[in-house]
Amino acid sequence: MAGFSIDRKALYDEIWASSVTKVAEKHEISYSRLLSACKENNIPIPPSGYNTKREFGKPVQPIPLPGSENVIIVIEAPPEKKKDKQEQIAPISVEELAEEPIDTVDNNEDALADEETEDNKVPLQRYVDQQQAYREELYQKVWERPVSEVAKDYSISDNALRKRCINLNIPLPERGYWAKLKAGKTVYKEKLPKLTTNFPKPHTGEKRKLHIETDALSFMEKKGRLELFELASILRVGGVSSKMLDAAQKMADDFKEWHKPIRDTYSPGGYWIPGRRTMSEPPFLANDISTKTASRVFHILDAIERALKPYLGSLTYQYTLNSNKQYVFSVNGEKIPFSISEGKDKIIHEITQAERLEQIKYEEARSKGHYASKPNIPKYEYPWNGKLKMSVAGIYDFADCKAYVLEDRIGEILIAFFEASYSARLRRLQEEEKRRKEHEEYLRRERIKELYNNEVDKTNALLNKTADFEIACRIRRYIDAIKRDPNNPDNNPDWIDWASKKADWIDPTVAREDEFFGKRKHGLDVDQKRLEKRWR
């Protein structure tokens, strides 16, 4: 962790534009150290709920920056304490995690700073929270206007909207409600009941110690963090015969179908038909695990999906750049890829009786000078060994070993998915910020180009108008010279009137409209204003 120096006013602007937590992450400094530096240098901190109000467009008023003699602030990071790796991942109970503070701040910090810390933490996205906001919005609409009118807002039919309200447990006005309301009679408005969810419950057991680092899920709000620790400590993988959710069951069925023996058949006419698989492409994990460990794998995925269901989690897939299907878990709004594979042993291949006969035939043919293909007998075999390895987003790895198997670490795997979701969130926000800046830079360049080109056009038009003005002035001087020469054949009223009108047509200050040429476009260049004869 490195320190940094920054202008006091710039630090104030950054904090009030984003938050203390984001500024601390940007400069790679601890939250508590940055908070202390702000207090030492008399920099006000946004109060609790300030960022939330600002995000929802509510009026907020920043606290003005007081004066100070310090212009440049130097924030030095405290020396890092070396910790033993084994000590960091020692088993931790949920009770111990609940007693630990989510953020370490100075003892003299007030409660306002603590509230600000929680405001900037990542919330745990619950299914109920997402649906409740939609239910409240729809509830208000169907009791303010008839269903037939509200349905138009969603581009669906009346019946479809009624079914949606029934599924979300939203009460609808009874028959005759709007007629009574229009007649001024007393009507009764039902209250919106609480949303009840019926998620498949994950398999649970007795609490156990979690083998995680002490700062696991430190980016998350305290309530959600402890909720996940509680779930992780009791989460278990279902037995081999336990029922799985649709996604995991579909994977298991496809895997089983793919590995069915391929049998040849014969048509009624006695023709041989080679056997074929019913599936055109290998399903998920078809070539990564054996049929013996498949049940373990899909029940592990089922346990993770069951735990994630109440938090908008799902087991689905996305397509990569090379159009390959990649399975992911949706975790806290982010899609997290994962991989599962089974290990293989390397053993010396034992030659079978059939291979030995092929070898003898080959040697006999070669001894007689006949051509023969050498039998392909492998030196080693690589049988499946039943040891599974799971990688979460390519960052967190778990594998079967002598001390435990993946089923024993299912709680830690769940937490790893949430840790990976936060990393994915930061990358996504950085990419969005990068794209935003690139778009702003593109718009800035386009605006500069537009202004430049407009200036070029205006300047060229000015030069062209000036050239026209000079031509008009020369024509008028020529007309004056003609008037002074009594012997010139053009010295007559008709020609002088004609030439004067042409001078007025060319002069941009007069801009006379000619009966043949119309109005002259003085801003165009000479070639564009050149007069040409008509041939048709």
KOLGUBA-38686 format. One record per atom (N, C-alpha, C): x, y, z; residue in one letter. Coordinates in steps of 0.1 Angstrom, whole numbers, plus 5000, padded with zeros to 4 digits. Layout:
N
XYZA...
//
This chain:
536
500949885000M500050005000M500950125000M500850214990A501650334989A500950454993A501750564998G501150695001G501050774988G500450894990F500350984978F500151124983F500451224974S500251364977S499251424967S498451514972I497351564964I496951704968I496551784959D496051924963D494751904971D494751994982R493651984992R492252004985R492152104976K490952134969K490552014960K491551954953A491351844944A490851724952A491351694963L490851584972L489451614976L489151734980Y487751764984Y486751744972Y487151784960D486351764948D486151624945D487151544946E487051394943E486151324953E486251364966I485451294976I483951324975I483651454972W482251494971W481651454957W482551424947A482051374934A481751234934A482551154942S482251004943S482050964957S483050924965S482950894979S484250864985S484350864998V485650835004V486150705001V485350605000T485750464997T486350454983T485650514973K486150514959K487450594958K487650704965V488850774964V490050694970V489650624981A490650544988A491150434979A490150364972E490550264962E491350314951E491050434946K491750494935K493150514938K493450574950H494850604954H495450494962H494750374963E495350254970E495850294984E494850354991I495150385005I493950335013I494250305026S493150245034S492050355037S490850315039Y489750405041Y490050485054Y490450415064S490650485077S491750585077S492750555069R493850655068R493450775060R492650755050L492150875042L491150955051L490350885058L489350955067L490151045077L491150985083S491951055093S492651185087S493151165074A493851275067A492851385065A491651355061C490551455059C490251535071C490251465083K489951525095K491051615099K492351565097E493451645101E493551775093E493151775080N493251885072N491951965070N490951935079N489752005079N488952005065N488951875060I488151855048I486851785051I485651845049P484451785052P484151665044P483451565051I483051445045I481551435042I481151385030P479651375028P478951305039P477851355044P477051285054P476351155049P475851085059S475150955056S473950975046S473950895035G472850905026G473051015015G474151085015Y474351195006Y474551134991Y475351024990N475550974977N474350904971N473550844980T472350774976T471350884971T471150994978K470251094973K470751154960K472051174958R472651224946R472351134934R472551004937E472350904926E470850904921E469950924930F468550924927F468051064922F468951164921G468551294916G467851384926G467951354938K467351434949K468351554951K467751674956P468651784958P469551764970P470851794968V471851774979V472751904978V473251934990Q474052054991Q475452024998Q476552024990P477851994996P478252095007P478952045017I479452135027I480652215021I480652345022P481852425016P483152385023P484152395015L485552365020L486052485028L486352465041P486852575049P488352615044P488752725048G490052775044G491152695053G492352685047S493452625054S494752665049S495852665057E497152695052E497752585044E497252465046N497852345038N497152345025N498052355014V497552345001V497752204995V498952154998I499252014993I499151925005I498451815004I498351715015I499151595011I499951545020V500751425019V500151315028V499651215022I499051105030I500050985029I500650955040E501650835040E500950715045E501150605038A500550475042A501350415054A500650365064P501350295075P502150175070P503250135076P504050015071P503149895072P503249815062E502449685062E503049585072E502149515078K502549415087K502549285080K503649215081K503749085074K502948985082K502148915075K501248805081K501548675076K501648575084D501848445079D500648395071D500848335060K499748295051K498848195058K499448105066Q498548015073Q497648075083Q498248185089E497448265099E496248335092E496448385080Q495448455073Q494248365069Q494448245066I493348155062I492948055073I493248095085A492948005096A491347995097A490847885102P489347875103P488847985112P487648045107I487048155114I485548115116I485048145128S483648115130S482848235127S481548215124V480648325121V480548425133V480548375145E480548455157E481748555157E482948495154E484148585154E484048685144E483448655132L483348755121L482348865125L481348825132A480248915136A480849015146A481748975154E482349055165E483349155159E483949115147E484949205141E484249325135E484949445135P484349555128P484649545113P483649585106I483849575091I484949665086I485049785092D486149875088D486849925101D488149935100T488949975112T489150125110T488550205119V488650345119V489250395132V489750515132D490350575145D489250575156D489750555168N488850545179N488050675182N488550785177N487850915180N486950945168N486650855158E485750895147E484350885153E483550975148D482150975153D481250875145D480050865149A479150765143A478750805128A478950935125L478650975112L479550915102L480850905105A481850845097A481550695095A481050625106D480750485104D479550465095D478550555096E477450545087E477850565072E478750665070E479250685057E479950565051E480650495060T481350375055T480350275050T479250245057E478350155053E477550195040E477350325038D476750375027D477550345014D478850345015N479650315004N479950175001N479450085010K479749945008K478749884997K479149774991V478349714981V477149634988V475949664984P474749594991P474649454985P474049374992L473649234988L472349244981L472349214968Q471149234959Q470249114962Q469149144968R468149034971R467049034961R466548924959Y465348904949Y464148984954Y463948984967V462849064973V462949214970V464149264972D464349404970D464049444956D464449364946Q464249394932Q462749394929Q462049284933Q460649264930Q459749364937Q460149404950Q459349494958Q459149624951Q460249684946A460249814939A459249804927A459349694920Y458449684908Y456949664913Y456749584923R455449564928R454749694933R455549774940E455049904945E454649994934E455550004924E455250084912E453950034905E453849904903L452649854896L451349864904L451549854917Y450449864927Y449850004926Y450750104926Q450250244926Q449550274912Q450050214902K449450244888K448050184887K447850054891V446549994889V445450044899V445850124909W444850184918W444650334915W445450384905E445350514901E444550524888E444650424879R443950414866R443450274864R442450264855P441950124852P443050044846P442949904847V443849814842V444049824827V442949854820S443049864805S443949984801S444050084809E444950204806E446350164810E446550104822V447950074827V448549974817V447749884812A448349774803A449049834791A448549954786K449150024775K450550064778K450850104791D452150144795D453150034793D452749914794Y453649794793Y453549724780Y452649774771S452449724758S451949574759S451149544768I450549414770I449049424771I448349304770S446849304771S446449324786S445149344787D444549354801D444749224809D444449114802N444548984809N446048954813N446948994804A448348964808A448749044820A448249174821L448649254833L447949194845L446749154844R446049094856R446748964861R447248884851K448048764855K449348804862K449948914857R451148954863R450949004877R449849074879C449449124893C449149004902C448548904897I448248784905I449448714909I450448694900N451648624902N452548704913N452348834913L453148924922L452348954935L451148894936N450348914948N449949064950N449549124939I449149264939I447649264938I446949324948P445449334948P444949424937P443849394931L443349474920L441949534925L441549654920P440249704923P439149614920P438049604928E436949514925E436149574914E435249494909R434349534898R433449654902R433349754894G432549874898G433349974906G434649954909Y435350044917Y435450184911Y435750184897W435950314891W434650394889W433550314887A432250384886A431850444899A432050374910K431750434924K432650554926K433950544923L434850654925L434350774917L433950754905K433550864896K432250924902K431350844908A430150894913A430250954927A431450954932G431751024945G431450934957G431250804955K430950714966K432150664973K432050614985T433150574993T433650444987T434950434985V435550304980V436650264989V437050134988Y438050084997Y439250044989Y440450084993K441650054986K442449954994K442649834989E443349734996E444849764997E445449725008K446849755010K447649645003K448949684999L449849594993L450449495003L450149365002P450649275011P452149255009P452849205019K454249175018K454549065008K455649085001L456048984991L456548854998L455948754994T456448624999T457148544988T458348494990T459048424981T459148274984T459148194975N459248044977N460447984969N461648014974F462847964968F463147824973F463747744964P464147614968P465247634979P465047564990K465947585001K467247504999K468347565002P469647485000P469747385011P470547285009H470847175019H471747235029H471347225042T472147285053T472447175063T473447215072G473847125083G474247205095G475047145104E475547215115E476647315111E476747425119K477747525116K479147475117K479947525109R481347485109R482247605107R483547595110K484447705108K484747715093K484847845089L485147875075L486647895074L487247835064H488647855060H488747975050H488648095056I488648215047I489548315054I489948415046E490748525051E489948615060E490548685069T489848765079T489148885073T489648925061D488949045055D488049005043D487648875043A486748835033A485448915032A484948945020L483749025018L483749155025L484949215028S485049345035S484449455027S484249435014F483649535005F482149545006F481549455014M480049435014M479549505027M478249545026E477649595038E477549495049E477649535062K477849445073K476649345074K475449395072K474349295073K474349185062K474649225050G474749125039G475949035041G477049095046R478249015048R478048905059R477448935070L477148835080L476148735076L475148785067E474148695062E474848585053E475748625045L476448525037L477348435045L478048485055F478848405063F478048295070F476848335075E475948245082E475548135072E475148175060L474748075050L475947985046L477148045044A478247965040A478647855051A478447895063S478847805074S477947685075S476747685070I475747575072I475447515058I475947575047L475647525034L476247385032L475447295026R475947155023R475547115009R476147015004V475846964990V474946844992V473846834984G472846734985G473446594982G472746494987G473246354984G473046324969G473546204966V473546154952V472046144947V471146104955S469746084951S468846204953S469446314958S468646434961S468246504948S467046564948K466546634936K467346764934K467646794921M468346914917M467447014910M467847134910L467147244903L467247214888L466347284880D466247254866D467547274858D468347384861A469547404854A470547294856A470847254868A471747144871A471247014866A469946994867Q469346864862Q469446854847Q469246964840K469346964825K470846934821K471746984829M473146954826M473446804828M472946754839A473146614842A472546524831A471346554827D470646474817D471446484803D471846604800D472646614787D473946534788D474646544799F475846464801F475646314800F474546274806K474246124806K473846084792K473146164785E472746134771E473946124762E474846214764W476046214755W476946084757W476946034769H477845924773H477145794771H475945794766K475245664763K475945584753K476045454754P476745374743P476045394730P476945404719I476445424706I476245284700I475045254696R474745124690R474345134675R474845034668D474545034654D473144964652D472445004642T471144944639T471044894625T469944824622Y469744774608Y468344804604Y468244844591S467044884585S466144764583S464844774580P464044654577P464544574565P465244644556G465844574545G467144504548G467644514560G468844454564G470044534562G469944664559Y471044744557Y471644794570Y472944804571W473544844584W473544994585W473145044596I473045194599I473945224611I475045304609P475945334620P475245414631P475645384643G475045454654G475445604655G474545684659R474845834661R474345884674R474945984679R474446054691R473346144687R472446154697T471246244694T471646394695T472746414701M473246554703M474346584693M474346704687S475346734677S476646784683S476546854695E477746904701E477846854715E479046834720P479246784734P478746884744P478046834754P477446924764P478546974774P478047054784F478947104794F479646994802F480947004803L481846914810L481946774804L481446754792A481446624786A482846554785A483846634783N485146584781N486046624793N485546674804D486346724815D486246634827D485146554828I484946474840I484546334835I484646234844S484146104841S482746084845S482145974840T480745954844T480545914859T481645864865K481645834879K481545954888K482146064884T482246184892T481146294888T480446264877A479446354872A478446394882A477946294890S476846324900S477446424910S478646404915R479246494924R479246634919R479646654907V479846784901V478546854900V477546794895F476246864892F475546884906F475746804916H475146844929H475846954935H477146974933I477947084938I477347214931I477147214918L476647324911L475147354916L474447254919D473047274924D473047334937D474047304946A474147364959A474447514958A475347544949I475647684947I474547764942I473747704932E472647784927E471547794937E471347694945R470247704955R470647824965R471847834969A472347934978A472148074972A472348084958L472348214951L470948264947L470048164946K468648204941K468048324948K468048334962P467448444968P468148584965P469348574959Y470048694956Y470248724941Y469148694934L469148714919L470148624912L470648524919G471648434913G470948324904G471748284894S471248184884S472448114878S472247994873L473247914866L472847924851L473547994843T473248014829T474548014821T474448054809Y475648064800Y475748184792Y476948214787Q477148324778Q478148284767Q478148354757Y479048324746Y480348404746Y481448334744T482748404745T483048464731T484248524729L484548584717L484648494705L485048364708N485048264697N483848184696N482748244701S481348184700S481248054707S482048024717N481947904725N480947934737N480247834741K479347854752K480047834766K479947934774Q480647934787Q479647954798Q479647854807Y478647864818Y479147954829Y478148024835V478448134845V477448124856V477748174867F476848204878F476648354879F475348404879S475048544881S475148564896S476048654900V476348674915V476348824917V475348874925N475249014929N475349104917N474649064906G474549144894G475749124884G476649034887E477849014878E477848874873E478248844861K478348714856K479748654858K479848544866I481148494870I481348354864I482348344855P482648214849P483348124859P483247994856F483947894865F484247774856F485047694861S485447564854S485647454864S485347334860I485447214868I486147104860I487147044865S487846934858S488146824867S488446714862E488846594869E490246554866E491046524875G492446484873G492546344867G493746324861K494046194855K495446144860K495546014862D496845954866D497545914853D498845904855K499745854844K500345724848K499945614841I500345484844I500845414831I501745314833I502245244822I501145154816I501045154803H500045084796H500444934796H499444854800E499644704799E499144654786E500044594778I499644544765I498544434766I497544444759T496444344759T496844234749T496044124750Q496244014741Q496044044727Q495044134724A494744174710A495944254705A496444344713E497544434709E498844344706E499044244715R500244154713R500144074700R498944034696L498743964683L499044054672L498544184673E498844274662E500344304661E501044304672Q502444334672Q503144214665Q502744094668I503343974662I503143964647I501944004643K501644004628K502444104621K502644224627Y503444324621Y504944284620Y505444214630E506844174629E507044064619E506043974618E506143864608E506143924594E505244014592A505144084578A506444154575A507044224584R508244294581R509444194579R509444084586S510443984583S510443924569S509143914564K509043854550K509143964540K509344094544G509544194534G508144254529G507144224536H505744274532H505544404539H504744494533Y504344614539Y503344594550Y503444654561A502444644572A502544774580A501344814585S501344934594S501644894608S502544974615K502844944628K501744974637K501344874646P500244904655P500545014665P499445104667N499645214676N499345174690N500345134697I500145084711I500745194720I499845254728P500345364737P501345314748P502245404752K503145364762K502545394776K501745494777Y501045524790Y499545534788Y498945524799E497445544800E497145654810E496045724808Y495745834816Y494245814821Y494045734830P492645714835P492245824845P490945844846W490445944855W490745894869W491045994878N491345954892N490345994902N489246064898G488146104907G488446234915G489646294913K489946414921K489446534913K488546614918L488046734911L488746854915L488746954906K489347084908K488347184902K488047284910M487147394906M487847524907M487747604896S488247734895S487147844893S487147944902V486148054901V486848174895V486348204883A486848324875A488348324873A488948204874G490348194871G491148254883G490548284894I491248354905I491348264917I490248194921Y490148114933Y490047964929Y490947884934D491047744930D490747654942D489947554940F489647454951F489847314944F490447224952A490647094947A490546984958A490146864954D490146754963D491546724968D491746694980C493046664986C492846564997C493946535004K493846435015K493046495027K493046635029A492446695040A490946715038A490546745025Y489146765023Y488746745008Y487446745005V487046744991V486146864989V485746884976L485047014973L483747024981L483146914984E481846924991E482146985005E483246965011D483647015024D483847165023D484147225012R484547365010R483447435002R482247385002I481247454994I480947594999I481047615013G480847745018G481847845013G483147805014E484247885009E484147914994E483647814986I483347834972I482347944970I481247934978L480248044976L480748174979L481548194989I482148324992I483148364981I483848274975A484748304964A484048364953A482748314950F481948364939F481648514942F481348544954F480948684958F482248774957F483348724961E484648794960E484948824945E484748724937A485048734923A484048834917A482748844922S481848934916S482249074919S482849104931Y483349234934Y484449274924Y485349184922S486449214912S485849244898S484949164894A484249184881A483549314881A482949354892R482249484893R483249594891R484449594898L485449694897L485949704882L486149584876R486549584862R485549644853R484249614855R483149664847R483049814849R483149864861L483050014863L484250084857L485450024858Q486650084851Q486450084836Q485949974830E485649974816E484650074812E483550084820E482550184817E483050334818E483950354828E484550484830E485450514818E486250404814K487150424803K486350454790K485250384788R484450404776R483750544776R483350584789R482850724790R483850824786R485050814791K486050914788K486450914774K486450794768E486750784754E485650844745E484450824750H483350894743H483351044744H483651084756E483851234758E484951294750E486051214749E487151264741E486851264726E486051164722Y485551154708Y484651274705Y483751304714L482851424712L483651554712L484651564721R485451684722R486251704708R486751594703R487551604690R486551634679R485351574679E484351604669E483951754670E483751804682R483351944684R484452034679R485752004682I486852084677I486952084662I486751964656K486751944642K485652024635K484452024642E483352094636E483652244637E484152294648L484452434649L485452484640L486552394638Y487552424629Y487052434614Y486252334610N485752334597N484852444594N484052484604N483152604603N483952734601N485052734609E485952854607E486652854593E486952734588V487552734575V486552784565V485252734566D484252774556D483952924557D483852974569K483653114571K484753204565K485953154568T487153234563T487253224547T486953114542N486953094527N485853184521N484753184527A483553264522A483953414523A484653454534L485053594535L486053624524L486953534521L487953564510L487253574497L486253484494N485553484482N484653604480N484053644491K483253774490K484153894488K485253894495T486254004492T486654014478T486953894472A487353884458A486253944449A484953904452D483853954444D483754104446D483954154458F483854304460F484954374452F486154314452E487254374444E486954374429E486354264424I485954264410I484854364407I483854384416A482854484414A483454624414A484354644422C485054784423C485854804410C486454704404R487254724392R486254744380R485154674380I484154694370I483654844370I483354894382R482855034383R483955134379R485255104382R486255194377R486355194362R486155074356Y486155054342Y485055134336Y483855124342I482655204337I482955354337I483655404348D483955544348D484955584337D485855494334A486855514323A486155524310A485155434308I484355434295I483655564294I483055614305K482255734304K483155854300K484455854304R485355964301R485855954286R485655844280D486155834266D484955844256D484755964250P483655984241P483655894228P484855844225N485055764212N484855614214N484655574227N484555434230N483155394226N482955284218P481655234213P480755194225P481355154236D480455114248D479955234256D480355354252N479955474259N478555514255N477555434260N476155464257N475355424269N474255484271P473455464283P473055314285P472755244274D472355104276D473455014282D474655034276W475754944280W476154984294W476155114297I476555154311I475555104321I474355114318D473355054327D473454904329D473754834318W473954694319W475154654327W476254724325A477454694332A477354734347A476654834350S476454874364S475654774371S474654714364K473754614371K474654484373K475554454364K476454334366K477354364378K477854484379A478654514391A477954504404A476654544404D475854534416D475554384419D475454304408W475154154410W476354084416W477654134412I478854074417I479154124431I478854254434D479154314447D478354244458D479054184468P478254124479P477554224488P477954354488T477354454496T476054494490T475854474477V474554504470V473754384468V474354274463A473754144461A472454154453A472554224441R471454244432R471154104425R469854074424E469453954417E469453984402E470153894394D470153914380D469053834373D468553894362E467353824356E467753694349E469053674346F469453544340F470153454350F470953514358F471853434367F471253424382F470253494384G469653494398G470553564408G470553514420K471453574430K472753504430K473853584431R475253524431R475553464445R476153354445K476553294458K478053334460K478053444467H479353514469H480353434477H479953344486G480853274495G481553154488G481053114476L481753004469L482953054462L483852954459D485152994453D484953024438D486053064431V485953114418V485453004408V485952884410D485552774401D484052734402D483552744414Q482152714416Q481252824411Q481752944410K480953064405K481153094390K481953004384R482253034370R481053014361R480853114352L479653104343L479953024331L479052934328E479252844317E478052844308E478252824295K477252834285K476352704286K475152724282R474252604281R474152554267R474252424266W474152364253W472852284250W472052284260R470752214258R469652304263R
//
